[in-house]
Amino acid sequence: MQRKYFTEIDTNSKTELTWNYGELITSIETVDYYITLFLLDNFFVEIFIDKKNKELVNINIQDDDDVLYAYIQDLSLQQLISLNK
């Protein structure tokens, strides 16, 4: 899928493509949102769900290194290393 195509389609199509073809990477939880990061072909997509009403708030391409770092900053590589032993 082309990144340009994704940016041009409507929210429902973005959501459907991401859920059906994206690879779930991880999720984070804030006070107000559940935020899920997917890999869709060669770009990352974030889905924001409002915690109170459980509705989709936003879906967009995420390519900001600082934001992406927030998903992995607490990742423990020790768990991955122990799997290889």
C-alpha positions as CSV (number, residue, x, y, z in Angstrom):
1,M,0.0,0.0,0.0
2,Q,1.2,3.4,-0.8
3,R,1.5,6.0,2.0
4,K,-0.1,8.6,-0.3
5,Y,-3.1,6.5,-0.9
6,F,-3.6,5.9,2.8
7,T,-3.6,9.7,3.5
8,E,-6.3,10.3,0.9
9,I,-8.9,7.7,1.9
10,D,-11.6,8.2,4.4
11,T,-11.4,7.3,8.1
12,N,-13.5,4.1,7.8
13,S,-11.3,2.8,5.0
14,K,-8.2,3.6,7.0
15,T,-9.5,1.8,10.0
16,E,-10.6,-1.3,7.9
17,L,-7.2,-1.5,6.1
18,T,-5.3,-1.1,9.3
19,W,-7.3,-3.7,11.3
20,N,-7.3,-6.2,8.4
21,Y,-3.8,-5.8,7.0
22,G,-1.7,-4.1,9.7
23,E,0.5,-5.8,12.1
24,L,-0.2,-4.9,15.7
25,I,3.0,-3.6,17.2
26,T,2.0,-2.4,20.7
27,S,-0.5,-0.3,22.6
28,I,-0.2,2.5,25.2
29,E,-2.8,3.9,27.5
30,T,-3.1,7.5,28.5
31,V,-5.6,9.1,30.9
32,D,-8.1,9.7,28.0
33,Y,-7.1,7.3,25.2
34,Y,-6.1,3.8,24.2
35,I,-3.5,4.3,21.5
36,T,-2.5,1.4,19.3
37,L,0.4,1.3,16.9
38,F,0.3,-0.8,13.8
39,L,2.8,-1.5,11.0
40,L,1.0,-1.3,7.6
41,D,3.4,-2.2,4.8
42,N,6.2,0.3,5.3
43,F,4.7,2.9,7.6
44,F,3.3,3.1,11.2
45,V,-0.3,3.9,11.9
46,E,-1.7,5.1,15.2
47,I,-5.3,4.5,16.2
48,F,-6.8,6.6,19.1
49,I,-9.8,5.2,21.0
50,D,-11.6,7.4,23.5
51,K,-11.6,5.5,26.9
52,K,-14.9,7.0,28.1
53,N,-17.1,6.3,25.1
54,K,-15.0,3.6,23.3
55,E,-15.1,5.5,20.0
56,L,-12.5,6.1,17.4
57,V,-11.1,9.5,17.8
58,N,-8.2,9.6,15.3
59,I,-6.3,7.4,12.9
60,N,-3.1,8.7,11.3
61,I,0.3,7.8,10.0
62,Q,3.0,8.2,12.7
63,D,6.5,9.0,11.6
64,D,7.7,11.2,14.4
65,D,10.8,9.5,16.0
66,D,10.0,11.0,19.4
67,V,6.5,9.6,19.4
68,L,7.6,6.2,18.2
69,Y,10.3,6.1,20.9
70,A,7.6,6.5,23.5
71,Y,6.3,3.1,22.5
72,I,9.6,1.3,23.1
73,Q,11.3,3.3,25.9
74,D,10.1,0.8,28.5
75,L,10.7,-2.3,26.4
76,S,12.9,-4.9,28.1
77,L,15.3,-6.6,25.7
78,Q,16.1,-9.1,28.5
79,Q,12.9,-10.9,27.8
80,L,13.8,-11.3,24.1
81,I,17.3,-12.4,24.9
82,S,16.0,-15.1,27.3
83,L,13.9,-16.6,24.5
84,N,17.0,-17.4,22.5
85,K,18.7,-19.3,25.3
